[in-house]
C-alpha cells in the first residue's frame, strides 16, 4: 500500500481546493475518454430537468381535409324520389385523442362532409311539395368516438400502417332548391365508420401526417354510404 505522506503523496491524489465545500456530496468522475452518465441512479430517469419538462404527453389534436364521395341512392326520408347522383365534394375533420399505448389510441372526432348534385343531372328526380327540383345539397356532420391501431415503423422507416373504426351519431341536412319554394329537411341518426391508411413521421416526435380512406354511414334509417380520402396532420402536446 502507498502510505499517506505529505512529502511523498500518491501520484493520483489531488490536494483539496481551498474553495471546495467540505460538506458537498462526493460524485464519481468519469474515466478519461468515457461519456458522462446522463441518467439518474434509480429508474434510468433523466437528470436534466429541461428534458423531463419537454417530454410529450399522450394527448394530441388532429385536423384534416379531403374529398367526399356519396354513393348514388334515393332519399325517401327527405321526401326525394329517384336516385340522386351526388357529385364529389369536400370533407373536413377535427379530432382530439390520447395515445395511451404506443400502438393504440382513442379519440373524439367531429367533422363535415358536403356534396351536391348539378341541375343537369336531376332529370326524373322529384321532391314532396315541390313542382320542380333544380339543386340538392347534402351536409353531414358526424360526431364519433374512434379506436385506432397503428403498427410499429415498417422496416426501420418512418411509415406506419393505421386502421380503426368508431361509432356515434350523424346529423344530416338536405337543402332542396325548387319551385315554388326551397325546402330544408334534416335528421339525426346513430352512425359508424371505418378507416385505414398510412402515417408518416417527418422527423419531429410531436408531428405526424396521415393519408386515410374513410367509410361512414348510419346504422339505421336513411342509408347514405359516404366515402372520403383525407389528409390529416397530428400534433402531440
RODO-2510 file (C-alpha; in nm, 4 decimals, decimal comma):
residues 237
     n   res          X          Y          Z
     1     x     0,0000     0,0000     0,0000
     2     x     0,1043     0,3555    -0,0631
     3     x     0,1380     0,5383     0,2650
     4     x    -0,0209     0,8791     0,3076
     5     x     0,2788     1,1088     0,3157
     6     x     0,2566     1,4813     0,2589
     7     x     0,6161     1,4831     0,1418
     8     x     0,5639     1,1895    -0,0926
     9     x     0,1906     1,1881    -0,1972
    10     x     0,0177     0,9268    -0,4068
    11     x     0,0624     1,0157    -0,7761
    12     x    -0,3182     1,0050    -0,8405
    13     x    -0,4137     1,2058    -0,5337
    14     x    -0,5016     1,5736    -0,5568
    15     x    -0,4948     1,8219    -0,2742
    16     x    -0,8347     1,9639    -0,1862
    17     x    -0,9149     2,3066    -0,3200
    18     x    -0,9353     2,5749    -0,0527
    19     x    -1,2605     2,6879    -0,2173
    20     x    -1,4258     2,3432    -0,2099
    21     x    -1,7262     2,2826     0,0153
    22     x    -1,6248     2,0132     0,2660
    23     x    -1,9937     1,9154     0,3112
    24     x    -2,0605     1,8648    -0,0619
    25     x    -2,1613     1,5183    -0,1790
    26     x    -1,8809     1,3252    -0,3409
    27     x    -1,9564     1,2349    -0,7043
    28     x    -1,7531     0,9887    -0,9049
    29     x    -1,5894     1,1497    -1,2053
    30     x    -1,5918     0,9704    -1,5414
    31     x    -1,2793     0,7931    -1,6511
    32     x    -1,0761     0,9629    -1,9232
    33     x    -1,2434     0,9014    -2,2602
    34     x    -1,5725     0,7789    -2,1049
    35     x    -1,9072     0,9529    -2,1634
    36     x    -2,0708     1,1054    -1,8568
    37     x    -2,3795     0,9273    -1,7229
    38     x    -2,6809     1,1468    -1,8009
    39     x    -2,9288     0,9135    -1,6272
    40     x    -3,0194     0,9083    -1,2645
    41     x    -2,9094     0,6324    -1,0331
    42     x    -3,2643     0,4999    -0,9958
    43     x    -3,5076     0,4022    -1,2719
    44     x    -3,2991     0,5484    -1,5524
    45     x    -3,4675     0,8870    -1,5150
    46     x    -3,3279     1,1891    -1,6902
    47     x    -3,1110     1,4058    -1,4698
    48     x    -3,1722     1,7098    -1,6900
    49     x    -3,4916     1,8830    -1,5716
    50     x    -3,5332     2,0506    -1,9119
    51     x    -3,5546     1,7099    -2,0824
    52     x    -3,8189     1,5999    -1,8328
    53     x    -4,0176     1,9175    -1,8947
    54     x    -4,0048     1,8630    -2,2719
    55     x    -4,1399     1,5050    -2,2567
    56     x    -4,4537     1,4623    -2,4717
    57     x    -4,7925     1,3940    -2,3134
    58     x    -5,0178     1,1211    -2,4584
    59     x    -5,2669     1,3799    -2,5870
    60     x    -5,2903     1,5082    -2,9423
    61     x    -5,5032     1,7117    -3,1805
    62     x    -5,5523     1,6227    -3,5465
    63     x    -5,7145     1,8136    -3,8291
    64     x    -5,7684     1,7145    -4,1889
    65     x    -5,9303     1,7912    -4,5219
    66     x    -6,0046     1,5868    -4,8306
    67     x    -6,2574     1,4740    -5,0897
    68     x    -6,6030     1,3319    -5,0121
    69     x    -6,7917     1,0808    -5,2289
    70     x    -7,1517     0,9626    -5,1839
    71     x    -7,2993     0,6518    -5,3449
    72     x    -7,5976     0,7181    -5,5733
    73     x    -7,9083     0,6351    -5,3670
    74     x    -8,2621     0,7625    -5,3215
    75     x    -8,3597     0,9750    -5,0205
    76     x    -8,7130     0,8765    -4,9131
    77     x    -8,6588     1,0100    -4,5604
    78     x    -8,6125     1,3559    -4,7127
    79     x    -8,9112     1,3312    -4,9473
    80     x    -8,6945     1,2833    -5,2573
    81     x    -8,7830     1,0188    -5,5154
    82     x    -8,5356     0,8849    -5,7688
    83     x    -8,1662     0,8045    -5,7379
    84     x    -7,9634     1,1196    -5,6683
    85     x    -7,6150     1,1197    -5,8305
    86     x    -7,4275     1,3326    -5,5779
    87     x    -7,1052     1,4825    -5,7120
    88     x    -6,7701     1,4712    -5,5267
    89     x    -6,7489     1,7296    -5,2514
    90     x    -6,5218     1,8036    -4,9595
    91     x    -6,4657     1,6540    -4,6148
    92     x    -6,3098     1,8104    -4,3059
    93     x    -6,2370     1,6704    -3,9621
    94     x    -6,1123     1,7683    -3,6175
    95     x    -6,0024     1,5029    -3,3687
    96     x    -5,8896     1,5145    -3,0044
    97     x    -5,7245     1,1973    -2,8781
    98     x    -5,4981     1,0173    -2,6343
    99     x    -5,2207     0,7726    -2,7293
   100     x    -5,2489     0,5505    -2,4192
   101     x    -5,0342     0,2756    -2,5802
   102     x    -4,7589     0,3018    -2,8402
   103     x    -4,9872     0,1233    -3,0900
   104     x    -5,3386     0,2133    -2,9670
   105     x    -5,5214     0,5452    -2,9300
   106     x    -5,8726     0,6700    -2,8572
   107     x    -6,0116     0,9913    -2,9999
   108     x    -6,3258     1,2008    -3,0306
   109     x    -6,3981     1,3251    -3,3829
   110     x    -6,6198     1,5899    -3,5349
   111     x    -6,6359     1,6871    -3,8986
   112     x    -6,8308     1,7992    -4,2032
   113     x    -6,8990     1,6294    -4,5370
   114     x    -7,0575     1,8282    -4,8198
   115     x    -7,1922     1,7033    -5,1532
   116     x    -7,4336     1,8398    -5,4120
   117     x    -7,5890     1,7460    -5,7449
   118     x    -7,5930     1,9595    -6,0574
   119     x    -7,9138     2,0801    -6,2198
   120     x    -7,8483     1,8944    -6,5458
   121     x    -7,8404     1,5630    -6,3539
   122     x    -8,1770     1,5985    -6,1810
   123     x    -8,3914     1,4558    -6,4594
   124     x    -8,6522     1,2212    -6,3166
   125     x    -8,5959     1,3414    -5,9589
   126     x    -8,8819     1,4992    -5,7652
   127     x    -8,9438     1,6130    -5,4098
   128     x    -9,2528     1,6289    -5,1916
   129     x    -9,4408     1,9628    -5,2074
   130     x    -9,2232     2,0888    -5,4942
   131     x    -9,3213     2,1269    -5,8585
   132     x    -8,9602     2,1034    -5,9740
   133     x    -8,6105     2,0499    -5,8330
   134     x    -8,3104     2,2492    -5,9562
   135     x    -8,0448     2,1714    -5,6931
   136     x    -7,9865     1,9394    -5,3968
   137     x    -7,7165     1,9918    -5,1331
   138     x    -7,6278     1,7408    -4,8609
   139     x    -7,4478     1,8345    -4,5375
   140     x    -7,3375     1,5609    -4,2957
   141     x    -7,1903     1,6314    -3,9509
   142     x    -7,0600     1,3185    -3,7734
   143     x    -6,9655     1,3046    -3,4045
   144     x    -6,7748     0,9834    -3,3359
   145     x    -6,5656     0,8022    -3,0791
   146     x    -6,2815     0,6159    -3,2528
   147     x    -6,0396     0,3404    -3,1568
   148     x    -5,7198     0,3478    -3,3640
   149     x    -5,4429     0,0931    -3,4119
   150     x    -5,1081     0,1728    -3,5710
   151     x    -4,8178    -0,0592    -3,6423
   152     x    -4,4549    -0,0112    -3,5492
   153     x    -4,2460     0,1643    -3,8180
   154     x    -4,2135    -0,0552    -4,1257
   155     x    -3,8620    -0,1903    -4,1856
   156     x    -3,6997     0,0847    -3,9831
   157     x    -3,8680     0,3582    -4,1907
   158     x    -4,0845     0,6483    -4,0723
   159     x    -4,4016     0,4939    -4,2181
   160     x    -4,6701     0,3126    -4,0166
   161     x    -4,9957     0,1444    -4,1165
   162     x    -5,3069     0,2816    -3,9450
   163     x    -5,6552     0,1293    -3,9131
   164     x    -5,9534     0,1948    -3,6921
   165     x    -6,3225     0,2457    -3,6529
   166     x    -6,5774     0,4271    -3,4472
   167     x    -6,9403     0,4736    -3,3545
   168     x    -7,1540     0,7686    -3,2598
   169     x    -7,4093     0,9885    -3,4309
   170     x    -7,4552     1,1839    -3,7515
   171     x    -7,6617     1,4939    -3,8291
   172     x    -7,7754     1,5295    -4,1906
   173     x    -7,9363     1,8263    -4,3570
   174     x    -8,0603     1,8467    -4,7165
   175     x    -8,1240     2,1774    -4,8943
   176     x    -8,3597     2,1358    -5,1902
   177     x    -8,3855     2,4232    -5,4356
   178     x    -8,7049     2,4200    -5,6410
   179     x    -9,0411     2,5787    -5,7036
   180     x    -9,2475     2,7278    -5,5627
   181     x    -9,0209     2,7377    -5,2541
   182     x    -8,6915     2,5980    -5,1310
   183     x    -8,7091     2,3239    -4,8674
   184     x    -8,4724     2,2229    -4,5866
   185     x    -8,5030     1,8826    -4,4202
   186     x    -8,2825     1,7212    -4,1565
   187     x    -8,2378     1,4101    -3,9427
   188     x    -8,0101     1,2760    -3,6680
   189     x    -7,9148     0,9070    -3,6605
   190     x    -7,6703     0,6695    -3,4959
   191     x    -7,3702     0,6006    -3,7187
   192     x    -7,0491     0,4029    -3,7611
   193     x    -6,7299     0,4411    -3,9611
   194     x    -6,4122     0,2570    -4,0552
   195     x    -6,0843     0,3858    -4,1942
   196     x    -5,7324     0,2853    -4,2860
   197     x    -5,4193     0,4350    -4,4358
   198     x    -5,0592     0,5264    -4,3699
   199     x    -4,8939     0,7531    -4,1157
   200     x    -4,5640     0,9309    -4,1759
   201     x    -4,3393     1,0891    -3,9135
   202     x    -4,1452     1,3653    -4,0928
   203     x    -3,8756     1,3669    -3,8248
   204     x    -4,0345     1,5533    -3,5355
   205     x    -4,1659     1,3373    -3,2476
   206     x    -4,4655     1,5678    -3,1967
   207     x    -4,5765     1,5815    -3,5633
   208     x    -4,7372     1,3140    -3,7837
   209     x    -4,9025     1,3176    -4,1265
   210     x    -5,1746     1,0681    -4,2301
   211     x    -5,3434     0,9775    -4,5578
   212     x    -5,6626     0,7755    -4,4978
   213     x    -5,9565     0,6226    -4,6813
   214     x    -6,2738     0,6505    -4,4704
   215     x    -6,6237     0,4995    -4,4881
   216     x    -6,9204     0,6480    -4,2997
   217     x    -7,2891     0,5545    -4,2817
   218     x    -7,5835     0,5491    -4,0462
   219     x    -7,6650     0,2331    -3,8517
   220     x    -8,0407     0,2621    -3,9078
   221     x    -8,2768     0,4837    -4,1031
   222     x    -8,1774     0,6598    -4,4248
   223     x    -7,8665     0,4946    -4,5704
   224     x    -7,6177     0,7331    -4,7341
   225     x    -7,2898     0,5436    -4,7904
   226     x    -7,0219     0,8124    -4,7734
   227     x    -6,6544     0,7717    -4,8544
   228     x    -6,3703     1,0181    -4,8242
   229     x    -5,9987     1,0413    -4,8884
   230     x    -5,8480     1,2670    -4,6246
   231     x    -5,5052     1,4009    -4,5419
   232     x    -5,4509     1,4886    -4,1757
   233     x    -5,1853     1,6493    -3,9584
   234     x    -5,1413     1,5350    -3,5962
   235     x    -4,9707     1,7449    -3,3287
   236     x    -4,8749     1,5944    -2,9903
   237     x    -4,8594     1,8249    -2,6904
***
